[in-house]
Amino acid sequence: MSIDVELTDLAYGGDAVGRYEGRVLFVPGGIPGERVRVEIVEERRGHARAELLEILRPAPERIASAYPLLTDSGCQWQHIAYPAQLTWKAHIVRQLLVRIGKQPDALVHPTIGMPPDISSWHYRNIALFSVGPAGEIGFKLTESHDVQDLEDCALLHPALDQVYQRVRAKLIDYFGEHVGEMIQGFTIRGAVGAVSNSLAAVPNAKAVPTLLVIHARPGSLIEEPQQLAQELMTIAPGIVGVIIERVGGRYGRVVVGQEFLTDVIMGRKFRVSADSFFQVNLIQAATLVERALVMLEPQRNDVVLDGYSGVGLFSAFLSSRAARVIAVESQPSAVMDARASAILNNQNNITALEGTLERVLGQLHYRRERIDLALVDPPRTGCHPKALQALQTLAPRAICYVSCDPSTLARDIATLCSGGRYRLVAAQPVDMFPQTYHIECVALLARVGLR
C-alpha cells in the first residue's frame, strides 16, 4: 500500500524524515520540504522505513544524481545540491549536540565545504574495493554483502581512478571467472599531496605515487603470488608497491616494492604505511588542521597531547607552536610512521608513544606529567570512557575533539561536560565526505573557571 507523506527533516544516516500515523518514517532519497509517495518496507516499534516511489512535490535543492550507480554504495546525498548538503550537515551536528550532547545552546558554525573552484567529486586518495562471488568489482552496497560493479570510480582522484581501472582489468584477466574465489578486495592508496598541484582533482593529472594492497580471500591458494605482485607493479604509472595479504600456504604477506608512501600536507611530510590510517580527503584535511590550530591556540611553552594520533598529522603542526607534543597511538605501524615523519620534518619535540590512550593517560597522571592542551581524533566509535575520565583528571585548559561521527562526538561531549568541569565553546563541521551523510567535525571544550 502506498501513502503520501510530507518530509520535514534529515537524519544522521542520510534518510529524510516524515511522520505517518504518529510514527517517524525514514525515507532514503528524500529531501525535507518534499511531498512524496512511499511504501513502508520495514516496521519497528515507534518508527518505520519506507521506499520512495514518487516525488509529488520536489524540493528546490533536488538535482539529478551525477553517478546513479554510487547512490546505493555510499553516495546517499548526490541528489541534494552541494550548498544544501553543507547546510544540512551543520543542522544535524547541532541536533545531535542538543539531543545527545545535552548542549541546548550549542554553537555550530556553518559547514566548511570543498573550495568553490574544486569539484566535490574525485576527492579521495584512498578507497577499498570489494570483489563479489560472480566477479563483480566495486563498492559494497549499503547494509549488504552485494557488490556494485564499477568500471570506474568518481570518488577517487583521477590519477588513482586510472590505477583502479587497470588493476580491475588485470585481476579479471589474470584470474578469469575465478577472480571472486581468489580475491576478496583491494585497497588503492595514493600520495596525492606529494605531486605538485594535484590536490585539486584535474583531468590528465600526472601519476601519483600509489600503494596497492590485494586482500586474498581466506582459504584461497594463489599460485605464484610473487609473480602476480610483480605484474601488478607494471600495469599503471605511479605504483610504487604491491602487497598481497592473507596468501595461503607458506606465504602470509607478499611485498614487491615499497610498503609505505611519503605524502605532503601544507609543507609537512608524512610517512604512511599500508596498514596506517590517513585522512581520505587531503584538501579538507588541511582545513581540519587549520581549524584545530585556530581553536586550540597553543602557546610556546605548552605541553600538548595528541590522542589517537595516527601517523602524526596534528602533531606535525602542533610541534612548531608548542614546547612539546605527546602523541599517543595504539596501531604499531602508525607509531613507526609518526616517528619517521618527525625525522622527515626535523621535529625533535614530538614523543610518539604506542598504547591505548586510556592506559597512557593513566601513566601520565601517575607520573604527574603536565598536559596544557589536548587534541583527540578517535575512530568512529569515539573515545574510550576511561580516556575521557583521564582527560578530566589531567584537566588541560582546552580539549579539541576531532570526530568523524557526530553522534559519538555528542555522547563524549556530554561526558566531558558532566560535573561542570568543561563547557562546549563551539563546533565546526568540515565536509570531508561530499555526496555522503558522513560529517567530520572539530569541537572545542574549555575548562570552566579559566579567565
Secondary structure, 3 states (H helix, E strand, C coil): CEEEEEEEEECCCCCEEEEECCEEEEECCCCCCCEEEEEEEEEECCEEEEEEEEEEECCCCECCCCCHHHHHHCCCCCCECHHHHHHHHHHHHHHHHHHCCCCCCCCECCCECCCCCCCCCCCECEEEEEECCCCCEEEECCCCCCEEECCCCCCECHHHHHHHHHHHHHHHHHHHHHHHHHEEEEEEEECHHHCCCCCCCCCCCCCCCEEEEEEECCCCCCCCHHHHHHHHHCCCCCEEEEEEECCCCCCCEEEEECCEEEEEECCEEEEEECCCCCCCCHHHHHHHHHHHHHHHCCCCCCEEEEECCCCCHHHHHHHHHCCEEEEEECCHHHHHHHHHHHHHCCCCCEEEEECCHHHHHHHHHHCCCCCCEEEECCCCCCCCHHHHHHHHHHCCCEEEEEECCHHHHHHHHHHHHHHHCEEEEEEEEECCCCCCCCCEEEEEEEECCCC
